[in-house]
């Protein structure tokens, strides 16, 4: 190669021939797509330049040195005194090169040998007239039609190129007539190549439709106080990008992770709009301390715990899904250790959308839809109920029961009406939302301003969610060395609702099952039972329901008002000062403030004993944090890349709450404290914790082949004892890109990276004063309030520790059409924060100590494929699966089991959610009695705890998701499934309605019960609860393997269809793009679980608010 270059120079002696030789020499290597070449990946690194007039060669050398490339150019082509004017001081190397060379006759490329090659634009030096034309057009996102400012368009044969402006448009002039291949590239998108003919004097128009890169190794991800490419990352991470979030109509960020991030388990704690989730990253490692991950939004650690009491409302509702750019989940200890004592359960990093330089871009989105229930329980009708109760308790008692519900004692069973209480509480809820955003900027300032409104009715009457949101961020370069960004997010949400997620008589879900089929909500003016509201027509509420007048479901829905209002402010400022192009100082000031106001007003008819009552609760959460970081990056001898940071952080969280209940309102229109006659109760408290930290990280890579990262953090928390308040949390990880070795020449494998990491993280998720000696108010002495000891101090109480080892492999095959990762991990949680029982004569129940051990292990697999990639058609697939196991290794000294009286105790050698019950033996065909197995495997009719055995637990053993995306021109279709296998649950609510007790009974009991000798039946003979088969228990009150159900399922989680109008149409409308879309959520479920919803049950289900089926449609306009 060198010989050819020298020969060309000696033979021709002209700079233009040198230029041509370079173009030929690097043909096929120049401007290789970033995801295909490790050298080109360096162009995505950030560089810093001095502002003002600079020598061109010096600037180019500075860029090459900062990213570890060697500059290759001919001195004959570039005059040594050539100068350029630098305006933008910080950018990626690729963008900086485009900016620097803009307006010059020079272009650049990256060779596979790792050189930054400069070329003069072809044809500009020709001494004779040539015929030329122009190529112009747009670069847009294939699926949405959104333009891509800053994309690069390049003519390989001539070296000419341009970058798109703020409107995604480009123009390349003086292109010699002929046929060329034109290439468009943009970070995170696949290279797009088109063949075009240039005609003398004419302009050829092109539209490049860019598809998200399947490999994404050059995608920049947030990894904790910094960002880096996936190629450089040595830990374990799952990423959910903006393309996954499009057209998914959900209220908060938590729901977006479900099935999309491998190893991340979500269980819906409430299906109401805006409801919360229980989230676990790689299982549960703690018994009594928290198991939820640390949430960080734009660098701010937020309080993700819901303190609301009336309704289950997620604190993450303050971040609308439409504002999220990406979500990264740090899963292993080596990745999360930078957050030390708060990272034992993983870290979730949310990055919101930011502005880009260029003209203002305005986006308006309107969406509407409906929500409805997915499934209902099948209950006995009135005739079946009477027949069953005649058999269970006799005709006389049954007639007396029916008489209590407002009927004549001598009723004819066939004439009894049946009222569908489930139909009464459900409805088709309507949702509407509007999102408006504007973004833009110049070389020094970029901005993003977004506003959103949403009003969503739940599938249950009187429940809805309304939210107003305003979010803005600014990035400003004050001087060549000083910059800062400011992020402000303001949210006001309201969630009127009803009692939910509880086994209570005033919760509609419980009531709709509990009510007998012949009862009705109203009585009309003529005294007839009716399901229609007659209050305004002389009617009244029916007092003859199963739970009486005040707990009539109609009274609960109409005469009790529950509301939860939350105001959330999330703001931070992050300045940066650059001492040099390799050294900077960054800081952050942040506030996470939440005001919660709750009200529960029961009118006199709903609370007759108190003549009406009102409860008000006001709580605030103030979470302040600040940090400072020194960041450095240097490249030595071209191939040795070293970066690191040193930092300190402080966080203080303060919670204040006050609550009061007043009774004796006496009217139905004043639901305020002042309107009540008598104060009934009042309480209030405040609590806080503080944590101080010092941390550091060192990264090294050699030639983008060998990587090493070392992290350490030193944390001190006010929650722990004074003798063990500080903890040290180190980690180390390495990676080897085998595919970059010279000996590795397997054409089918484009990328192969082996990762290994080990780290220690901590868990501090306990009560704020768990280590302190506490006293409580108790009685009085001589008129003075008395105090008594309630908790012993433990000055040695300290962190739970989670040590984890992770082995991983990243791969890309067949020209990057297949890519993904495999991870194996083992995490051991030691020094658990557990309560050790104390002797009864101590007067105290227990003391919290560091004892116990839990192990989690598993394997995670992700794969993405491009199945078809034609000129206008793309079909891609993604799939992820995680298999996980959990086991308790050690507990309190000399104890192998905690809470042995529970159905799901904690026991050594078993999972945290294992059940402990007798085994069900079925129904005796001779007499219909229920049977169990005793400890020896023999039949028994009276099981005891001695007959209990451990049964499969409530943990999800296998979780994941898979989907397909199809796009053809402007049409895009995405189909996504989510699944869970191996979870066993105990549906307490439903299982309690398998017997007679003057309540509703499941229909299955009627059709499949024992009736006569010889029957092989699922259920025993009809029996009244309390007079069952032994002592005072009905058979269904004996929890056994018969009360456990497999909650495995596959769910068609989301289907979305969108169409972007052709550019010629949107241009005529004066718009950048128009996109019309529709989506469906929770459309179908395949499961053996017999009851409402396997996704919401958890370990034990108690009248949970079920998930809704949603259908939405909308339109998005971009100006």
N, C-alpha and C positions, 0 to 999 in steps of 0.2 A: 504493500500500500504506500509506504513512504517512497519507494523507488518510483512508483507511478507519479506521485506528486512532484518529485524532483525532476523527472523527465518532462513533465508538462511545463514546469517553470523554465527549464533550460531551452526547450524546443520553441515555445511561443514567446515567452518574455513579456507578455502583456497581462495586466491585472484582470482584464475581462476573461482571458483564458484560464487564469487561476480560479476565477469565480466559477466558470463552467466545469472545471475539473472537480472543484469541491462539490458542486451540485451532483455530478455523476458519482463521485466517490461515496457520498453519503446517501445516494438514492436508495430508498427502502429503509434507511435508518433515521433520517431527519424527521423531526416532529412526529415521532411515534406516539401513539395514544398513551396517556399517562398511566392507565391501568395495565399496560403491556410491557413497560420498561422501567426498571428500577432507577435508572439515571434520570429519566424524565420526572420521576416522583419527586426528585429534589427541587424541581421548579415550583412545587406546591408549598415549599417552606417559606416562612415569612422572612423578608429582608428589610433592612432599614437604610435609607439614603439621606445624605445631607441636602437640605433645601437650597435652591438657588442655581446659578450657572456653574456647571461642572464640566470637566474634560470627559468626553464620551468614552474613550478607552479606559480611563480610570474608573468610571462608573461601572462599565461592563466587567472589569476585573473584580471590583468590589462585590458585585452580585454573584459572580462565579465563586469567589472565595467563601462568601457567607453560606452558600449551599453545598460546597464541597465538589465543585466541578472545575475542570480545566478549560480555559478559554482558548479556542482555536480560531485564528483569523489571519488574513494576509495584511501586512502593514502597508502594502501597496494600495489596498482597497480603502482603508480608513486613514485619513490624514491625522497625524499625531496631535494637531492643534484643534481638531474638531470638537466643538462644545455643544452641550445641550442644556436646556433649562429644566430643572427638577422641581416639581410642585408637590406630588404625593410622596411623603417620606416613609410610609410603611405600607407594604403590600406583599403579595406572594411574588416570588421571583419571576414567575411566568408573566404576571400582569405588569410587574415593573419593567420587564424587558419590552413588552408591547408598548408601554407608555414612553419609555426612553427612546425607542426606535421609531415611534410614530412621527411621520413627517420627514423621515430620512429614507435614503434608498437602500436601507439595510434590513434584513430579516434574520431570524435565528432558528436554530434547530438543535436537537440533542441526539447524539449518536449513541448506539448501543454500547460503544466502548467507554461511554461516560464523559464525552467532551461536549462543551457548549460551542457550537459551530456558528460563525457569522457568515452571511452571504449577502452579496449585493443583489438588489431586485433585478431579475432577468430582463434584458431588453433596454434598460435605461442607459447603457453605455454604447449602444449600437450607433455607428457613424452614418448609417444609411436609414432612410425612411422605412418604417415598417407599418403594416396595417394592424390597428389595435381596436379593441372594444372594451366594454365595461361589464363586470359582473357585480350585481347588487342583490340584496334580498334580506331575509329575516332568519333568525334562529329562534325556535320556539320549543317548548316542552310538548312532546308528542301527545301526552294524555290530556293535558289541560289547555294547550294553546298559549300558555303564558310565555311571554318573551324572555329571553336570556341575555341581559346586558353583560358584556365582558367575555362573551364567547369568542373563540379564535377561529377564523376561516383562512385556509391556506391552500395555495396552488403548489403542489409538490414539484411539478416539473419546472416552474419558473422561480420558485422561492418567494413569490409575492403573497401578501396576506393582509389581513385587517382584523380588528376586533370590533364587536358589535357595540353600538351606543346604548344609551339608556332605554331606547325603544326596541332593542334587540336587532337593530338594522345595521347592515354593513355595505361597503362599496369598495371594489378593487378596480381601479382604472388602468389604462395603458397596458392591457393584456393583449399580447400578440394573438392574431387570429389563429384558430385551431381548436382541437378537441383536447380537453383536460379533465383530470380527476381533481375535484375540489373537496377538501376535507374540513369538517367543522368539529371542534372539540370544546368541551366545557367540563370543569371539575365535577366528578360524580356522575357523568353521563357517558354513554358509549360513543365512540367515534362514528361520525356519519360521513360517508363518502358518496359523492354524486359525480356523474360524468356529464359534461356540458360542452357545447360548441360555442366558441366566441366568434362573432361575425364583425368584420370591420365596420366601425362607426355605430354599432348597435349596442344596446344594453340588454344583457341576459338576466332575467329575474329567477331567483332560487328561493325556496323555503326549506330550511333544514329542520326536521322534526326530531328532537333529541330524546333518547330513551335512557332511563336511569341505568347506571352501570351495574351490572350483576355482581361484579367483583368488589368494587369500592374500596380497594386497599389504599387508595390515595385520598379517600374521604376523610375529612378532618373531623375528629370526634373529641368531645370533652371528657377528660379522664381524671379530673380533680385538680383544681387550681391552675390548670393549664389545658392546652389542646395539642393534639398530635394526630398523625395519620394512623389509620388502622394498621398499616404496614409496620409501623414502629412499635405498636402496642404489644406488650409481653404478657399481659394478664388475660383474664376471661371476662368478656363483655358481650351483652346483647344490645342491639341497636334497633330502634323502631324509627324509621325516617318519615319525612313528610309525605312520601308517596303512599305509605301504609295508612296515614291518618286521613287522607282525602275521602270525602263522602261518608265518613263514619260519624253518625249523629249521636254523640254521647256527651254527658254533662261535664265530665272531669277526666284528668290525665290517667287516673288509676285504671279506668275501664279500657283504655287504649292498649294496655299491656297484655290483656287477656288472650292467651293463645299465640301471641305474636313474639314474645320474648322467651326463649328456651330457658327452662329451669325456674321460671317465675310463676308462682301459683296464686290465682285470685279466686276468692270465694265471695260472692255477693252477700253483704250483710243486710242489705235491704234493696228490693227492686223498685222502690219509689224513685222518681226522677231526682237526681242529685244525691242519692243514697251512697253509703260508703261501701268499702270493700275491705276484706281481710287479705293482706298481701304477705306472701312468704317467698323469699329468695333462697332456693336450695333447702327447703324444709324448715323445720323448727329445731332450734338448738337449746332453748331455754325452757324451764318449767314454770317459774313464777315471774321472771322478768319478761320484758317485752320481746316479741319476735318480729316486729315490723322493721322495714328498712329505713334508712336515713334518706329524707327527701331534700333535694337541693334544686332551687329554681333560679336560674341565671346567677349561680354562685352563692345564693342565700340559703342557709339551712333553715327550714321552716318547721313549725310545729304541725305535724300531720295527724295529731290525735283529736278526735271529735269529743268535745266536752258537752255537747247539747244533750238534753235529757228527753225532750218531748218527741223529737223526730231524729232519725238517723241521717245526718247531713255531713258530707265529706268536706273537710277544710280545703281540699284541692279543687273545689268548685270555683274557686277564684281564678283559675287558669282555664279559660275556654279552650276546648280542643282545637278550634280554628286558629288559635294564636301560637300553637306549638310547632316548632321547626323540627325538633328531634328529641327522642328520649333514649338515654344510655343507661344501662343497668350494669354496675360494677359488681360482679358476682363472687369472685374469689378474693382471698385475703391479700394476695400480693397486689391486686388492683385497688382494693378498698382501704388498705392500711394507712394511706395518707390521711384518712379521717379517723384513725385510731380507735378511741374508746366508744365511738358511736357507730362503728361500721361492722359489727359482728353479724348483723343480719342483712348485709348488702347495702348498696347505695344506689339511689335512683336520681339521675341528673336530667333535669328538664331544661332545654334551651328554647327560648321563644324567638319568634321571627324578629329580624332586625332590618333596618333600612340599607339600601345600596345607593352608591353615588349615581347621579343621573337625574333626569327630569322626574317630576312627581308622577307616581303611579298610584292610581286610585282603584280600589276593588270594592264592589258592593255585592253582597250575597244575601238572598232571601230564601228561606226554607220553611216549608210547612209539612205537617204529617199527622199521623194518628198513632195512638198506643192502645193496645188491647191485651186482655189476659190470654195466656198461652194455653192453659189447661184448667179444668175444674174437677173437683172431686165428685164422684157419682154416689149420691146418698139415696137411702130408702125413700120411696114416696109414702103417703099417708097409709095406704092399704098394707104395704109391706111392713111398715113400722108397727101398725096395730097387730098384725099377724105375729110378728116376731115377739112383741111384748106379751101378747096373750100366752104364748108358749113359755116365755121366760119367767113371768111373774103372776100369771093368771089373769082371767078376764076381769074380775072385779076391780083389782088394783089398777089395771090398765084403763078401764072406763073412768075411774076416779081421776087418773092423770089427765086424760083427754078433756074431762069436765073442767079441770083447772085451766085449760087453754081456751075456755069460752064456749064450749059445746055442751049440748044436752047429754046427760049421762047415758041415755038410751039411744045414742047415735047408731046409725047404720054405717059400718066401716066402709062400704062401697061408695057412700055418698060424701065422704070426707074429702075436702079439696086439698090440694098440695100447692104450697107456695115455694118458689125457688129463691131462697135467700141469697145464694151466690149471684144470681142474676140481678138481685136488688142492689148489691154493693158495687158491682162492676159496671163499667161504662166504656165507651170508646173515647179516650182522652185525645184532645187536639193540641198540637204543638205548633208554635210559630217562632221564628227567630230571624234577626237581621244583623248582619256583620258588615261594618264599613272600615276600611283601612286606607291609609295614605303613607307612602314612603318615597324617599328620594334623597338628594343631597349633592354635595360637590366634593372637591378634593379634600376639604378640611372638615366637613360636617355631613353626617348622614342621620336620618331620622326615620322613625316608624311611629305612626299614631293609629290606634285602632279602637273602635267602639263597638259594643255588642249588646243586644237585648234578646232575651229568650223568655218565653212563657209556655210552659209545658204542663198539661194536665196528665195526671196519672190514670191508670186503668181502673182505679178505685175512686169512688165519689169523694169529693171534698179534699182530695190530695192533689197538690200541684207544686211546681217549682218555677219561680220567676227570678231572673237575674239581669242586672245592669252592670256592664263592665267597661272601664276605660283604661287602656294601657298605652304607654308611650315610652320610647327609649331614644336617646340621643348619643351619638358618638362624635366627639369634636377633637380636632388637632389644634391646640392653642398655639404651640410653637413647634419647631422641628424636633424638640425633645419632650415636650409635655403634652399629654392627651388625657382624656377622661371620658367615661360614659355614665349616663344617668338612666335608670330604669324605674318607672313608677307604674304600679298596677293597683287600680281602685275597683272594688267590687261590692255591690250591694245585692244580697239575695234574700228571698223570702220563700219559706216552705210551709204553707198551711197544710195541715194533715190531720190524721186520726191516730189513735193508739195503734202501734204496730210492733212487730217483732217480739211478741210476748204471749205467754199462755194465760191471758187475762180475760175476764168476762166482758170487758168493755173494748176489746179489740175486734174490729169487724171480721178479720179472717177467722178468728176463733168463733165468733158469734155465728157466722154464716154456716159453720159446720155444726155448732152446738144446738142451734135452734131446731125444734121439732118441725116436721114438714107441714103440719096443719095450722101452725101459728102464722099470723099476718102482722104487718107493721102498723096498720091504721084501722080505725073503726069509723064508718061514715056517719052522717047525720041521722040515718035511720037505724043505727046500731048494728050494721052488717060489717063483718070482717072484710078488709080490702087491702090490696097492695098499692092502691093509688093514694097519693097525698090528698087528704080531705080537710086539713086543718083550717084552711081559709073558707071552707064551705060548711062549717058547723060540725065537722068531724073532730076526731081526737086521736092521740096515740093509743095503741092497743096496750092495756096493762096486763094482758093475759099471755105474755110471751114466756119463754122458758126462764128468762132471768128477770121478769117483772117489768114494770113501767120504766124505771130510770135507766135500765140497761137494755131496753128495747133497741135493737140496732138502728132504727130510724131516729130515736132520740139521741143516740151517740153521734150519728152523722149530722143531725140538724141542730141540736141544742147544746153541743159542746164545741168550743172553738179552740183548737190548738194551733199555735203559730210559732215558727222559728225564723227570726230575722238575723242575718249576719252581715256585718260590714267588715271588709278585709282590706287592709292597706299593706302592700308589699313593695318596698322601695329600697334601692341601693345606689350608691355612687362609687365608681371604681377609677381612681386616677392612676396614671402611669408616667414615670419620668425615666427617660433613656439617657444614661450616662454615656453610653457608646452603642454602636450597632450590635454589640454582643452582651450588653449589661443593662438591666433596667430594674427599677423599683416600682412595685405595684401595691396598691392598698384597696380596702373596701370598707365602707360604712353601710350597714343594712338594718332595716327595721321590718319585722313581720308582726303586724298588729291586727288583732281580731276582736271585734265587739259582738257579743251574742246576746240577743234579747228573746226570751221565750215567754209565752203566755198560754195558760190553760184556764179557760173560762167555762164553767158549767152553770147553765141557767138553773133556776129552781126546779124545773121538772127533771133535769138530769142529776141534780144533787138535792133531793127533797129533804134529806135529813139535816142539811145545813142551810136550807132555803137559798141555795145558790152559793157558789164560791168562785174565787179567782186566785190563781197562783201566778206570780211573776218572778222570773229569774233573770238577772243581768250578770254577765261574766265577761271579763276581758283577759286576753292573752297578749302580753307584750314580750316580744322576742327580739332582743338587740344583739347584733354581732358585728365584729370588726376584725380585720386581719391586715397584715403587712407582709410582703413577699419580695425577696431579692431573687431575680431571675437572670440566668447566664446561659449563653450558648456560644461555643467555639468549635471550629473545625481546624484540625492540625494535620499537616502533611496530606491534605486533600481527602483522606479516607477515614481519619479518626474524628468522629463527631461526639462532642461531650456537651451535655446540658445539665442544668440542675437548678434547684431553688431552695431557699431557706426562708422560713416564715414563722410568724407567731399569730395566735388567734385568741379572741376572748368572746364568750357568749353568755348572756344573761337572759333567763326566761322568768317572767313574773306573771302569776295568775291570780286574779282577784274575782270573787264571786259573792253575790248577795241574793237571797231568795226569801220571799214572804208569801204567806197564804192568808187570805181574809175570807170570812164566811158571813152569811146573812145579807146577801145583796137584795133579795126580795123583788127583783124585776127582771125582765128579759131583754133589756136594751142598754144597761150600763155595766159593762164588764171591766171596770177599773177598780183599783184598790180603794180609792176614796168613797166609792159607792157602797162598800161593805160595812156592815155594822160592827163586826167583831174580829179582832186579829186572832188568828188561830195559831200560827207558828211563824217563826222567822229564823234565819240562820245566815251566816256569812263566814268567809275565810279568805286568807291569801297565802300564797306559797310561792317559793322561787327556788331556782338552782342556778349555779354558775359553773362554768368550765373554762379553764385556761389551757393553752396548748402551745407547744413548740414543735415544728416539723421540718423535715428536710427530705429532698429527693435528688438522686444522682442517676443520670442516664448516660449510657455509652453505646455507640454502635460503630463497628468497623466495616466500612465499605458497603453499608446497607445490607450486610449479610449476618453479622453476629451482633446481638443486642443484649444488654444487661441493664437492669433497673434495681436500685437499692433505695428503700424508703424507710423512714423512721418517724415516729411521733411520740411525744411525751405529754401526757394529759393529766390534768388535776381537776377533780370534781368535788363540789361541795356535798354531794350525796353520800360520800364514803367517810369512813372513820379517819380521825386525824392522824393515825399511825400509818395508814395505807391509802392516802388520798391521791397519790400520783402513780401512774402506770406507764410503762414503756412498751411500744408496739412497733416491732420491726417487720420488714418483709424484703424478699429478694426474688427476682424473676429473670429468666434468660430466654432468648429465642434464637433459633438458627434457621435462616432461609436457605434450605438445602437446594432449592431450585436455582439459586444464584451461584452455586459452585461450578467451577470449570469442568469438573468430571460429570456433572449432571446434565445429560443431553437427551432426556426423554421428551420428544416433541409433544406428546399428548398432555404433559403436565406443565402448566404455565406458572404455577405458584405452589410451593410446598414449604410451610413454615412450622417448625416444631417449637412448642412453648413449654416451659416448666416454671412453677412458682411455689413459694412457701411464705406464709406470713402469719402474724398473730394480730387479731383485732379484739376489741373489748365491747362489753355490753353494760351500759349504765342505766337501762330503762327500768328503774324502780321508783318507788316513792321518794320524794325529796329528802325525807328525814328518817330513812330506814336505819341509819347507823346511830341515831341520837337516842338518848334516854328521854322518854316523853311522859308527860303528865296530862290527865284529863279532868274535866270538871265532874264532880260527883257529890251530890248532896250539899249539906251546909253544916256549920258548927258555930253556935252562938251568933246566928245571923250572918255569918260570913260563908261565902261559897267555898266548898271543900275541893281539894285536889287529891288525886290518887295516881300512883304510877301505872302507866298503861303499856310501856315498852322499855325493855332494857337496852342500854347503850352497847354498841359493839365497835370499839375504836379500831379494830383490825379488819372491819368489813371493807372489801375492795371489789375490783371489777370481776365480772365473769370474763373468761378468756376463751377465744375461739381460735385454735390453730388449724390451718388448712393447707393441704398440698393439692396442687392442680397440675395436670398434664394435658396439653392441648395440641391440636394439629389444625392449621388452616390450609386450605387447598383450593386450587383452581385448575380445571381440566378442559381439554378440547377447545383451545382458543378462548378460554374464559367463559365458555357456555355453561359449565358446571362449576359451582363454587360453594364453599361452606366451611364448617369447622366441626371438630369433635373434641369434647372435654371430658376428662375423668377427674373426680375430686373425692377427697375424704376430709371431713371437718370434725374436729373433736372439741366440744365445749366442756371446759373444766371450771372448777371453783364456782359452781352454780350458786346463784343467790337464792337459797332455800331456807324455809322456816324449820328450825329444829324444835320439836316439842319439848316443853319444860315440865318438871314435876308439878302436879296439881297444887301442892302446898306453896308453890311460889306465888300464886295469885295471878300469874301471867300464862298465856297459852303457849307462846313460842318466842324464839329469838332468831333473827335472820343471820345466817352464816354462809361462808363460802364452802359448800360441800356439794358433791354430786358430779356426774359426768354423763354427757349425751353425745352419741356419734351419728353423723349423717354422711352418707356416701351415695354417689350416683354417677350417671353418665348422661351427657347431653350431645345431641347431634343436630346440626343444621345443614340444609342443602338448598341451593337456589339453582334453577336451570333455565336456560333459554332454549325452548323446544323448537320454535320456528322463528326465523328472523328474515322475512322477505322485504321487499322494497317498501310496502305500506302496511304489512301485517306482522305483528309480534305476539308470540305466546310464551309466557314465562310461568314458572311454577316455584313455589317456596314451601318448605316443610321443615318442621322442627319437632323434636321429641325429647323428653327428659324422663329418665327412670331414676327414682330416688327411694332410699331406705333409711329408716330411722330406728335407733335402739338406745334405750337407757342402760348405761354401763355401771353406774354407781349412784347410791343415794345416801341418806343420812346413816351414820355409823350404826351397825347392827340392825339396820332396817332394809328389807328388800321390797317394801311396798308402802306407798303413801295413799291415804284415803281408802282403806280397804273396804269401806261400806259403800263406795260408789260403784256404779256399773262400769266406769272407765278409770280405774285407779292408775297411778304411776308406779310401774314395777320394773325392777332390774331384769334385763334380758328380753324386754318387749318394747314395742314402739310407744311413743308418748300418748297415742290415742287408741291403744288397744282396749277392747271390751273384755269384761270379766263377768261371765254369766253362766248359768246352767244351759245345757244343750236341749233343744226342743226335740221331743220324740214323736210328736204328732197327736192325732186324736184316736182314742180307743174306739174301734169300730163297733164294739159290743154295747157300750153305754154312752159314748160321746164325751167322755171325760178327757181333759187335756193331760198329756203325759210328758215327762222329762226324763233325762238320763241322770242317774246319780254318779258319784265319783268312780264307782266300779263298772259303770256302763250298763247297769240294770235300770229297768223302768221304775220311776217313782212318781207319785202324785203330789208329793210335798217336798219340793227341792229346798235345800238350805244353801248357805254360802259355802259349805263344805263340798257341794257339788259343782261349784263354779269352775270354769276353765277359761283360758284366754282365747279370745276369738279375734279375727281380723279387725284391724282398727279403722278409725275414721280418716286416716291420711290418704291422700291421693298418690298412688304409686307411679302412675304414668300420666304425664300431661303434655300438651302440645297443641299444634295447629298446622293447617296446611291450606294452600290456596292456589288459584290460577288467575292469571291476568291476561286478557286478550285486548289488543288494540288494533284497529284498522282505520287508517287515516284519522279522522276526528272522533271516532267512536271508541270507547273504552269500557270493558266489562271486567269486574273483579268479583271473584267468588271465594269466600274464606270460611273454613270450618275450624272449630275449636273442639278439643276432646279431653276427657279425663277418664282414667280407668283405675280400678282397685280400691275405690273408696267405699267403705261400709258405714251406713248411718242408722241412727235410731230416731225415726220420726215420732216424737213424743205426742204431738197433737193428734195426728191421724190415727195412731195406734190406740189412742184412748177412746176412740169411737167404734170399738169392735164389740160392744156389749150394751146391755139395756141399763139405762140410768136416767130415764125421762129426758133424754137428749137425742140429737141426731145420731144415726148409725149408718155406717158405710153400706152401700148396696151389696157389695161383695159378700158381706156377712150373711145376708138373707139368702143369696143364691147358692152359697157353697158351705153351708153349715151342716152339722150332723142332725138328722131328724129321726132316724130309726136304726135299729140294730142291723149291722152289716154295711152301713154307709162308710165309704172311704171319703172323708171330708177334710177340707182345709181348716175349718173352724169348728170348735166344740159346739155342743148343743147350746141352745139359747139359755142365757143365765143373767140374772140381775146382779149388777155389781154390788159387792158387799155381802151377798148371800151365796157366794160361789162355792168352790170345790174344797176349800179348806180355810178354816178360821175366818178372817175378815177381809180376805182379798178376792177380787174377781180374777179370772185366769189371765186377762190381759195386763193386769198390774204386776204380774211376775215377769220381769224383763228377762228374756232368754234369747237364744239364737233366733227364735221366731220373731222377735221384735227388731231384728236387724235386716237391712235391705241394701242391695248393691246399687250404688248411685253412679255407676259408670255411664257415660253418655258421649255421643258425638252430636254436635249442634252446628247447623248451618248458621253461623254467627252473623255473617254480613254478605249481602249481595249489592253491588253498586254498579250502575250504568250511567255513563256520562257521554255527552256529545258536544264537541266544540265546533262551532260554525266555521266554515272555511274563511280564510283571511279576507278574501275578496268581499264577502258579505259583511263581516265585522267592520272592514274599512269603510264601506258605504254607509254604515250606521254611525260612523265616527267613533268606533270603539276599538280598543286593542284586541279584545277577544270577548266572545260570548260562549258560555258553557251552560248547558242544561243537564241536570242530573237527577237521578232517583236512587233510593237505597232502601234496603230492608234489613232489619236486625232481629236476630233470634227467630228465624223463619220456620225452622223445623228442628226437631230433636229426636234422636234415636236412643232409647234407654229402656232398661228393664225396671227402672224405678217406678212404682205404681202410683205415686202421689204427685203433688203439684209440680215441683221443679227441683231436679237434682242439683242445679247450680247454686241454689241458695241455702241448702240444708245445713251445711257444716257438719260437725260431729253429731250434734243432737239438734233436731229441728223442733221449734216451738212457735207455731203460727207465724212463720216468716212471711214477709211481704214478697210475693213472687216476682220474678223477672217478667218484663212486658215484651210483647211482639210489637215492633215498630215498622212503619212504612212512611218514608219521607220523600219529598221532591223539592227541587229548588233550581234557582238560576243564579249564575255568577257573571257579573259584568265587570270588565276591566277597562279603565279609561286611560 
